Amino acid sequence: MNKRTNAGYTIIANIALPDCEYVLGEKQTESKEPKYVTWYCVNNENYYYGYYTNNKNDALVTLYKRAKKEINYRIDKLNLIIKGE
């Protein structure tokens, strides 16, 4: 399996939805650059809205929260459609 990378970060986790995903990237660095990032990603190549941190646990929590927020938004939207609003 090929490792996926973006901007020097290796993607180590993802939460996929039908048309997008949220990913967690890790960078092995000794510099002051953040070691972790979460992105919103489309088509496995377009990465947006990066959240950067040096704490892996914070990055994981952010990954899950971002995905949960999107899922809840979609559920709410679907419920409005079902109700005919």
Buried (B, 14 or more C-beta within 10 A) or exposed (E): EEEBEBEEBEBBBBBEEEEBBBBBBBBEEEEEEBBBBBBBBEEEEEBEEBBBBEEEEEBBEBBBEBBEEBEEEEEEEEEEEEEEE
